[in-house]
């Protein structure tokens, strides 16, 4: 039986917009042909709109920045395999894993593993073509990526641009179900990374980011429920609802401050502050569950 989940929209003080790039730190050089992203502040957020409602979903790029800043070493074992791209045969599998590969790309690029990033970019391209978003992952993107090898900011910008173009195409062609699944796949992979790192790291910033997902998950579930149109889709929604119950004991305190909008950049910055209290036992439970959901997705 399909579960029902009724929620209110909560604006979470995390970086939003799926794989949309607000900027990146740790500049490794810029190509003059590429735009220079703005400096990241992981306490701020951008908002995006679906229909008549606002949602805030953290960017996998921001999570990768946070993990790198924690001092955690690069861990290739956390990634999905790029070789699996050809095995995803359904629209739901392809959409979710396009999001997963986007989070993987952000993580790989943040650690300057640019040669490996090419294989993941090709995997994203393959799935993107199968989903009909060919223009977002075309030959020109690969050429630009190769041209900027070793320039982290430019590469992150290119990855974000590809996913932004993909999202725009899907919305313009009324395929928001695919777009929401891509977003979900990226969020799930990024949370998996964060919980995996939290097990071996004593970073309060990462623990706080994980705890903040209690509100973010509400937003994501509601976004997916707007487009829940088959059993495979419904399975992921039900699993995320089960994950939500594991955040019940997480204490999340939120203090609202008026947001600031930059009309020229079309950017709204959320200045509200938060505090999260999450125990090691809660972290472990969330890690185990997000791992189970990820395994359903990547196969």
N, C-alpha and C positions, 0 to 999 in steps of 0.2 A: 504493500500500500504506500502510495506517495505521501511523504510527510509535508506538512504545512508549517511555515515558519514566518511569523509576522513580526516585523521589527520597525524601529524608527530610525531615521537617518541621523547619524552622529558624525560630526566633522572631527576627524582624528588628526592630531598634530604630527603627521608624518608626510613624507614626500609622496605625491600622488601622480596619477597619469600613466600607470602601467610602465611601459618602457620608454616613455617620453623623457628626454634628457633636460634637466634644469641646468646642468653644468657638471663639472668634475674637478676634483682637486688632484694634486700630485702631477702637475703638468710635466709631460715627457717630451715637450717640443710640439710646435704647431706648424702645419703646412700653411703657407700664405693663401692657398686656394680654399682652405676650410675655415668655417666660422669658429671663432674662439668662444667656447662656452663660459658661462658665468661661474663664479666660485660657488660651490655647494655649501649650504648650511642645513645639516640634517635635522634641525629642529623646526624647519619651516616646511610648508606644503603648498602645492598647487592643487586646484580643484578642477574637475571636469564634469560635464553635464551629460546625462543620459535622459532623453525626454525632458520632463519638467523637474527632474530631481538632480541634486548635486551629490557626487560621490567622491570619496578620498581613498585612493588605493596606493600603497607605497610602491615606488619604482625599484625593480631589481638592481638597477644601476646604483641607487643610493645604498641599498643593502650591501652591495659589493664594496662600495667605498668604506662603509662602516666596518666590514670584516677586515679589509686591508689595514685600516687605521688601528684596529685592535692589536696588530702585530702577529696575527695568525699566519702561518705559512701556507703557501699554495698547496691545495690538495686535489689532485686530478681525480681521485677515486670518488669525489662527491658528484662528478658530472654524469649526465646521461651520455650514452655512447652516440657519437655522430653517425656511426654505421647503422644505427637502428632506423634512421629516417625513412628508408625504403620499406620498412615493415609496417608502417602505420597506414592502414587502409580505409578507415572510416573518417568522416568529416570531423567527428568529435575528437578522435585520436590525433588527427593531424593538427587541429586547432590548438588543443591543449599542449601538444609537444612543440608547436611553433613558439608558444610562450615559454616553455621549458628551455628550449635552445636559446632564446633571447636572454634569459637569466644566466645561462651558462656562458654565453658570449660576453656579457657584462663582467662576470667574475674572471674569465680567462684574460680579457683585455686589461682589467684593472691590475692584474699581476704580470702584464707585459708578455704574455705567452702568445705572441702574435702569429707565429706559424701555425700553432694549434687552432687559433681562432679562425683561420681560413677554412679548416675542415668543418667547423661548426657553422660558419657562414654559408658554406655550400649545402650543408644539411638543411639550414633554414630556407635556403633558396629552393631546394627540391620540394619541400613541403609547401612553401609559399606558392610555387607554380601549380601544385596540385589543388590548392585552395582557390586559385584564380587571382592571386595578387602578384602576378609576374613582374609588374613594373616596379614594385618595391624592392625586389631582389634580382635585379637585372645584371647584365655583364658590366655595365658602367659602375655599379656599386662595387663589384669585385675589383675592378681596375683601380678605383679610388682607394679602396682598402689596401691594396698592395702598394700603391703609391705612397701611402702614409704609414707604412710599417715602422714601428718604433716610436710613433707619436701617439701616445695614449689618448690624449684629449680628442684629437681628430678622429681616432678610430671609434671611441665611444660615441662621438657625435654622429658618425656614419651609421653605426648600429641603431642608435635611437631614431635617426631620420628614416631608416628603412621601416621600422615598426610604426612610426608615426604615419608614414605614407600608406602603409597597409591598413591601419586603423581608419584613416580618412576614406580610403577606397571602400572599405566594407560598410561604413556608415552611409556614404553617398549611394551605395547600391542596396541599401536596406538589408544588410547581412550582419546585423549587430549580434546575432547569436554566435557567429564565428568570432567576432571581435571580443565578446565577453569571455569566451573560452580561452582565447589567446592570453587575455589579461589574467585569467584564473591560473593558467599554467605557469606563467611567469611569477605570480605571487606565491604559488605553492612551492616552486623550486627555490625561490629566494628565502622563504621561511624555513625550508628544509636545510639550506646552507646555514642560516643563522642558528638554528637549534643544534646542528651538528658542531659548529664552532663553539657554541656556548658550553658544550659538554667538556671541552678541554681548555676553555679560556675563562678568565675571571673578569671579563669586560662588563661593567655595569651598563654601558651604552647598548651593547648587544642584548642583554637581558631586558632592558627597558624597551628596545625595539620589538622584541618578541611579545612582551606584555601588551604593547600598544595594539597588537593585531586583534585583540578582543573586539574592539570597535570596528577595525578595518574589515574583519571577517563578516560582521553584520552587513556592511555595505556590499561586500562581494556576493554574499548569498542572495541578497535582494536583487542585485544586478542580474545574476544568473537566473533567478526565478522569473524574471521578465521574459526570458527567452527559452525557458525549459520546454523543449518540444519533442523529446523522445526518451526512451528508457535509458540509453547510454548517458545522455545528458543528465537525467534525473538521478542516476547512481552517484555522479560526482557531487551533485547538490546535497543529496542525503549524507554522503560522507563528510562534507564540510559542515553540515548541521551537527553531526556527531562530534566533529572536532571542536565546534563552538562550545559544547557542553564542558569541555576540558578547560575552558577559560573561566568557568563559573567562580572559582576561588581566587582568581587573579584580581588584586585590588588596583583599580585604575582611578586616579584623581585628576580632574581636568578643570583648569581655570581659564575662562574665556577672556580674551583680549581682542579688541577690534582689529579685523584684518586690514591690510593695506593693499590697495590695487594700483598697479602701474599700467595705465591705459596704453602707453606706447609699446610696452612689451607684452601686453595682453596677459598679465600675470597677477594673480592674487596671492599674497603671502599671508599665511595664518600665523599670528604671533602668540596664540594661546599656548599655555604651558601645561605640562603633565608630569605625574609621578606614578610609577608602577612598582608594585610589590609582588614578586613572583618567586615561589620557593623552588629549590632543586627538584623536588618531587613533581611539581607542576611542569617544570621545564622538560623533565624526562617523559612525562605522559604526552605532552604536546609533540615532542620529538618523535616518539614512537608512532603516534597517529598520523602526523604529516608524512612520515616515512611510508606508512601503509597506503595512504592516498597517492603518494608519488609513484609507488610501485604499480598501482592500478593503471596509472597514466602511461608510464614509460615501458611497461611490460617486461 
